[in-house]
């Protein structure tokens, strides 16, 4: 095995150990995480949830020796003065466990998991519960930790599910998460949207970044004036890749301005053909309100999360 393969195997074993221990953690927003930290004079981990969920520093003797060894072999542990900190975080979604980046997510190649991940999964599950046709090929664009890919693969064991991203760290974690879930129908590919994968798909899912991030971190920055650019691009490039009867499920956020929806205005011309049917709805009218205080959002009234479903009819 290569050094990377050995590290991934150790990370997988760590995840298995956490599952066997009964570990569960539901990941909140960064602002909620910050507020929980403020309650503590000095954050210091006392439980596995503190270490791997709340990303708190911990004393060397807190963890079982096997966990410490896996952390070292996976190269996901850092020393902070006399304490240690895991550089991977583990979050639960139903019976699935996902490895992703720790709090705070400051790295340029951070791999996101949070409340958007839960809503994204719900959108996919609701769609699959109403789809009875065979699903042969699916793809999760910008897979991150692999939420979309794993939710589809778990529900449709016969489907070939691709997970694509431009972030090598995301692909690594998605592969580990898929193996931890016991799913052998997920394959990872380095691809900018669909540029490096071929063929048509019965289902395309995407939860792209939708913020206007001044540091242009890949997991947050959507591009364009208000973070909408990547979402529009995914719609534009996905339509021609849908098989007959296939659907695009896009979960994204929209910075609403003067009562208008810039994202919907941008994609409507793409959807106005008889070949496609589509629905669009707001899932939550107001998320990440703290972003409105940042430069570039002066005209924005609110940020809403939306779901766009497009189906190829002919």
Secondary structure by P-SEA (a helix, b strand, c coil): ccaaaaaaaaaaaaaaaaaaabbbbbbccaaaaaaaaaaccbbbbcccccccccccccccccccaaaaaaaaaaccccccccbbbbcbbbbbcccbbbbbbcccccccccccccaaaaaaaaaaaaaaaaccccccbbbbccccccaaaaaaaaaccccbbbbbcccaaaaaaaaaaaaaaccccbbbbbccccccccccccbbbbbccccccccccccccccccccaaaaaaaaaaccccccccbbbbbbbcccccccccaaaaaaccccccccccbbbbbcccccccccccccccccccbbbbbbbbbbbcc
